[in-house]
Amino acid sequence: MPETEQPITERKVIVPESDISQKINALHPFSIGAWTSLVIAGTIVTNLLCIIALVAFINALLSWISSFFQVPQLSIVFIAGYILYSIAALLGVSSQDIYPVARLLGIKVIQNVVTYTASVMSAGRVGSLFWDVSDSTGRLCRRVVTRPI
């Protein structure tokens, strides 16, 4: 609806007083900036923990459901490995390393770069996500760490 009466703020601007206290000295703005950066960093860490916990919950739920069908390894990373199989093949990975690289790409897409970096840097160790890949594939995966998706 259009305004039909004369507005209250016509020909005058009223700026309300701020609730933030006045700056006392030169260190006060720095401390406010430091506190704001701590709040932002805490928010980012909280979001990462929530995403990782949600993925772990979904993985546990998929594992529990798949135990009824005798598929012991069903997880989000397992499913993403098959979805991203063609993308890993297009990266130029050797044929025996395509699925491990596709799983790593699934980790990077679904969870985050921190989990992906930990998985890639543990490559070459027995018991890691992919320990039997070739050197060129390991170099390619380490290079993908620095590239955003």
C-alpha positions as CSV (number, residue, x, y, z in Angstrom):
1,M,0.0,0.0,0.0
2,P,1.3,3.5,-0.8
3,E,1.8,5.9,2.1
4,T,-1.0,8.5,2.0
5,E,-0.1,10.6,5.0
6,Q,2.9,12.8,5.7
7,P,5.8,10.7,6.9
8,I,7.3,11.3,10.3
9,T,10.9,11.5,8.9
10,E,10.2,14.1,6.2
11,R,12.8,16.8,6.1
12,K,14.7,15.5,9.1
13,V,17.0,12.6,9.8
14,I,17.2,11.1,13.2
15,V,20.2,8.9,14.0
16,P,19.6,6.9,17.1
17,E,22.4,6.6,19.6
18,S,24.5,3.5,19.3
19,D,24.5,0.8,22.0
20,I,28.2,0.1,21.4
21,S,30.3,2.0,23.9
22,Q,32.5,4.8,22.7
23,K,36.1,3.9,21.8
24,I,38.2,4.7,24.9
25,N,41.8,4.5,23.4
26,A,43.7,3.1,20.4
27,L,43.7,-0.5,21.8
28,H,39.9,-0.7,22.1
29,P,39.2,-1.1,18.3
30,F,41.9,-3.8,18.1
31,S,40.4,-5.7,21.0
32,I,37.0,-5.5,19.3
33,G,38.5,-6.8,16.1
34,A,40.2,-9.6,17.8
35,W,37.0,-10.7,19.6
36,T,35.1,-10.6,16.3
37,S,37.8,-12.8,14.6
38,L,37.5,-15.3,17.5
39,V,33.8,-15.4,17.1
40,I,34.1,-16.0,13.3
41,A,36.8,-18.7,13.8
42,G,34.6,-20.4,16.4
43,T,31.7,-20.4,14.0
44,I,33.8,-22.0,11.2
45,V,35.1,-24.7,13.6
46,T,31.6,-25.4,14.8
47,N,30.3,-25.8,11.3
48,L,33.1,-28.1,10.3
49,L,32.5,-30.3,13.4
50,C,28.8,-30.4,12.6
51,I,29.4,-31.5,9.0
52,I,31.9,-34.2,10.0
53,A,29.5,-35.4,12.7
54,L,26.6,-35.5,10.3
55,V,28.6,-37.5,7.8
56,A,29.7,-39.9,10.5
57,F,26.1,-40.4,11.6
58,I,25.0,-41.0,8.0
59,N,27.9,-43.5,7.5
60,A,26.9,-45.3,10.7
61,L,23.3,-45.4,9.6
62,L,24.2,-46.7,6.1
63,S,26.5,-49.3,7.8
64,W,23.7,-50.5,10.1
65,I,21.2,-50.7,7.2
66,S,23.7,-52.5,4.9
67,S,24.4,-55.1,7.6
68,F,21.0,-56.5,6.8
69,F,21.9,-56.9,3.1
70,Q,25.5,-58.3,3.7
71,V,27.2,-55.2,2.2
72,P,29.7,-54.4,5.0
73,Q,31.4,-51.4,3.4
74,L,28.5,-49.2,2.4
75,S,29.1,-45.6,3.3
76,I,28.9,-42.1,1.8
77,V,32.5,-42.4,0.6
78,F,31.8,-45.8,-1.0
79,I,28.8,-44.4,-2.9
80,A,30.7,-41.2,-3.9
81,G,33.6,-43.3,-5.1
82,Y,31.3,-44.9,-7.7
83,I,29.6,-41.7,-8.6
84,L,32.9,-39.8,-9.1
85,Y,34.6,-42.8,-10.9
86,S,34.3,-41.2,-14.3
87,I,35.7,-37.9,-13.1
88,A,38.7,-39.7,-11.6
89,A,39.2,-41.5,-14.9
90,L,39.1,-38.1,-16.8
91,L,41.9,-36.8,-14.5
92,G,44.3,-39.2,-16.2
93,V,44.8,-41.6,-13.4
94,S,46.1,-45.1,-14.2
95,S,43.4,-47.7,-14.4
96,Q,44.2,-49.5,-11.2
97,D,44.1,-46.3,-9.2
98,I,40.8,-44.9,-10.4
99,Y,38.6,-46.1,-7.6
100,P,40.9,-44.9,-4.7
101,V,41.2,-41.5,-6.3
102,A,37.4,-41.4,-6.8
103,R,37.0,-42.1,-3.1
104,L,39.3,-39.3,-2.2
105,L,37.4,-36.9,-4.5
106,G,34.2,-38.1,-2.7
107,I,35.8,-37.2,0.7
108,K,36.8,-33.8,-0.6
109,V,33.3,-33.0,-2.0
110,I,31.2,-34.4,0.8
111,Q,33.2,-33.7,3.9
112,N,35.9,-31.1,3.6
113,V,39.4,-30.3,2.5
114,V,40.8,-31.0,6.1
115,T,39.7,-34.6,6.0
116,Y,40.8,-35.0,2.4
117,T,44.3,-33.6,3.2
118,A,44.7,-36.0,6.1
119,S,43.7,-38.9,3.9
120,V,46.0,-37.9,1.1
121,M,49.0,-37.2,3.4
122,S,48.6,-40.7,4.9
123,A,48.9,-42.3,1.5
124,G,51.7,-44.7,1.2
125,R,51.2,-46.1,4.7
126,V,49.7,-49.5,5.2
127,G,46.1,-49.2,6.4
128,S,45.5,-45.8,4.9
129,L,42.6,-45.1,2.5
130,F,44.8,-46.0,-0.5
131,W,48.2,-47.3,0.2
132,D,49.0,-49.1,-3.0
133,V,48.7,-46.3,-5.6
134,S,51.5,-45.3,-7.9
135,D,53.7,-42.4,-7.3
136,S,52.2,-40.3,-10.2
137,T,48.7,-40.8,-8.7
138,G,49.9,-39.8,-5.3
139,R,51.4,-36.6,-6.7
140,L,48.2,-35.9,-8.6
141,C,46.1,-36.3,-5.4
142,R,48.4,-34.1,-3.5
143,R,48.1,-31.5,-6.2
144,V,44.3,-31.7,-6.0
145,V,44.5,-30.7,-2.4
146,T,45.5,-27.2,-3.3
147,R,42.8,-26.8,-6.0
148,P,39.3,-25.7,-5.0
149,I,36.3,-27.6,-6.3
